[in-house]
Amino acid sequence: MLNAFKSISRQTLGRCLLVALFGVATTAHANRLEEIKGRGRLICATLSGTEPLAFQDPRTRQYIGFDIDLCNALAKRLGVSLEHKPIAVEARIPELSLGRVDVVAAAMGYTKERAEQISFSDIHYQLPIKIIVSNASGIKTFADLAGKKISANKGSTPETFTRARIPTAEVVTYQDSPTAFLALAQGRVQGQAIGQAAGVRFIQEGGGGFHFLDEALFFEPTGLGMKKDEPELRVAVNKALHEMEGSGELDAMWDKWYGPNTKFQIPREKKLTPLSAF
């Protein structure tokens, strides 16, 4: 009797172990792409008030912009609906790491430091970092800025690349872009280093007295962010991006929000580029 009980107990224990091991294996083989398709929607995060990437239409209060269109196109190519989630800049990486969103399309500039925390798609656009100068300054090239002062946001990529590209200039840093532009308008500096899309606002508000220099300091690579160790999702996202590039869909989105008929008038000089190039 006791031996029979022990035998049954061993069999039961064995079955329990098999079930447990099977459950672990199933969990290990689960992935984010399968989860997205299983729930039938892609959770794509964007910024909430950055024109033209993602902002609220003042008439409808609906979110519109380049990143909104991109999220919709990505969801369509994955065969699911879109769940849009507005987030702040500082929340982009934490939201991915905690698994609260699937993809972040929110001015996610690629850096090696960020790539240690999250996965990046291939680079779908690169915005130029430029220098604004006064029309009356006579400054036409980077060489003309030798020995002069250039403002930039403290700790920003424009600051970094100004120091690298124009080492003979003095970089004066400020906490925000409006203050850096005010320094230029008041003649305390002779140039302002800033991303071209953000700088358009200051040129428009400058009453026709300022312009960008033609040359770019740097083209900042931007991709879509995903959680680390989700290779299936990254492959699917890259496949969708390459299809959009091949069909002209990415160019059409860019022209809609940044092109010649917009206030930004920024050509898409850099096309979809493999992440391995950076």
N, C-alpha and C positions, 0 to 999 in steps of 0.2 A: 504493500500500500504506500509506504513511505517512498520507495523507489519509483513507483508510478507517478507519485506527486512531483518528485524531483524531476522526472523526465518531462512531465507536462510543463513544469516551471521553466525548464531549460528551453523547451520549444517556444513557449510564450515569450520568454526573454529574447530569444533569437529573432522572432518575428518583430518584436518591438525595435530591436536594433536595426533590422533591415528597413523598417518604416522610417526610423530616425535618419539613417544614412541616406535613404532615398530623398527625404525632405531636404537635407543639407545639399545634396547634389542638385536638386531642382532649383533651390535658392541660388546656388553658385552659378547655374547656367542661365538664370533670369537676367535680363538686361533692360536698360532704359528704353531702347527702341521697341522691344516687345511690350513693355508697360504702356508706352504712348499709343501703340496700335490697339492694345487691349482696352484701354479706356476710351479710345476714339477721339482724342483731342491732344493737341500740342500746347503745352504751357510755355509761351514765349514772352520774355520780359523785355521791356524797353524803358527808356527814360520817359518822363511825363511832361516835360516842358521845354524841350530843346528843339527849336525849329531849325531845319526841316526834318529832323530825324523822327521825332514823336512829340506831338503836342495836341491840345484840344482845339478843335474847330470852334471859333467863337460863336458861330451861329447854331451848330447842332450839339456842341459839347462832346462830340465823338472824337476819339483819338485818330489822328491822321499823320502821315509822314512817310518818309523813305523806309524806316525800320518797320512800320506797321505793314506797309505793302510787302516787304520782304518776309515778315513772319507769316502773312496770309499765303504767299506763294510757296513758302516752305511747307506749311501745313497741307496745302493742296497736293504737293508732290509726294508727301508721305501718306496721303490718302486718309487724312483725319481733319477735324475741324480745329479752329484756333481758339485758344483761351488766352487773351491778352492780359498781361500783368504789369502795370506801371511800377517802376522801382527807382530808388535814388542811386546816385553814382556809387556811394559807399556800400550799398547793399548788393551790388552785382555779384561779387565773388562769394560772399556768405550765402546768398540765396541758392546759388549753384551747389556749393559744398554741402548744404543741408538738404539738398534734393527737393526744394520747394518749387523750382522751375526746371524746365528741360533745356531750354536754350536762352541765352541772353544776347539780344541785338541792341546794344546800348553804348555806342561809341567805344567798343572794347578794343582799344589799341593794344597791339601785340608787343609784349616785352618778355624777355627770358625769365624775369622774376615772376610775372603772372603765369607763365607757362608751367611753372613748378607747382602752381596751385590748381589750375584748371586746364582743360583741353581747348585748343583753338581749331576752328575750321581753317580751310585755305583762306587767304586774304582777299576779300571781295571788293574792297576799295581802299584807296590811299589818298587822304586829303593833304594838300600842301601846307606847310608852315611857312608863313611869309613875313615880310617886314613892311609896316606902314610908315610912310614919311610924309612930311608936309610938301605940298606942291611948290612952296616958295623956297624950299631948302636947297634945291639944285642937286640933290642926291639922286643918282641914277643907278648905281651899282653897289655891290657889297664893298668894293674897294674904296668907294667914297665915304664909307662909314668908319674907316681907320681913324682911331683916336677920338671917336665920338661916343656918345652915350646912347644905349639902347635899353628900353624898358621891357620887362617880361614878368609874368607871374612867377612867384617864388616856388622853386621845386618843380616847375613845369618842363615839358619837353622843348618848348620854344626857348627857354633859358638854356637848357643843355646844348641844343644845337647852335644857338647863337655863339656860345663860348667856343664851340668846336669849329664852326665855319668862319667866324670873324674874330679871331683871337686878339686882334689889335684894337677892338672896341671895348668900351667899359659897359658891362651889363649891370643895370640897376633894377633890382627886383621889388615887386609890390605884391600885396596880398590878393588882389583881384584885377581883372582886365580893365574895368572902368577907371580905376586909379592909375593904372599904367598908361592908359590913353590920355587921361588928364595931364599927366606929366609931359606927354608929347605935345598936347595942345597948348600948354603953357610954356613950351620951349625949354623945359628942364632936361629933356632928352631929345635926341634927333631922330629916333626911330622906335617902333614898338614891334616886338616879335610876337606873333600870335597865329593860331590856326586860321586859314583863310575864311572858312565859313563863319567863325565867330567875329573875325575882323570886319566883315562886310557891314555889320551894324554900326561900328564906329565911323567908318568912312561915310556912310549915309547920314549919320548924325553930325558929321564934321562940316556940313555946309559947303561941300565941294572943294574943301581945302586940303584934302589928303588922298593918297593913293598907295596901292601896293607896288613894291618893286617887282620887276618881272621875274627875277630868279627866286626859286624856292630854297629855303634852308634845308628842308627835308620833307619827304613824303611819309606821313605816319601810317603804318600798316594797320588795318582794322579788320577783324574777323568776328565770327560768331563764337560765343563762349559756351562750353558744355562741361559737365562734371568729369573729373578725372576717371580714367579706367572704364570708359564706355566706348570701346572701339567700333561697335556696330552702329551706334548713333552717329559717331563722327563720320564714318564711311557714308552713311545715308545722307547726311547733311551736305557733305562735299559733292556727292553725286548730284543732289538737287541743285547746288550752286553751279556746277559745271553745265548742267542742262539749261539753266537760266542764262548763263553766259553764252552758250552756243546758240540759243534761240533769239538772243537779243533782248531778253526780258530785263536783265540787269541794266543794260544801257537805257532802256525805255524808262525804268524806274528813276535812274539817275537824272535823265533829262527832265522828267516831270518835277523833280524837287530841287535839283541843283543847276539845271541846264540854262541855255541862252535866253529862255523866256521867263526866267525867274530872277529875283533880285540878287541871287548869289552868283550866277553866271560862271560856274566853275566847271571846266571840261573834265571828263573822266579820263585822265591821261594814263592811268595805270589800270589794267584789266585784272581779272581774277588770276591770282598768282599762288602757286603751291607754297604751303607753309615752310617747306624745306628750303626755300630760297632765302629765308631770313635767319 
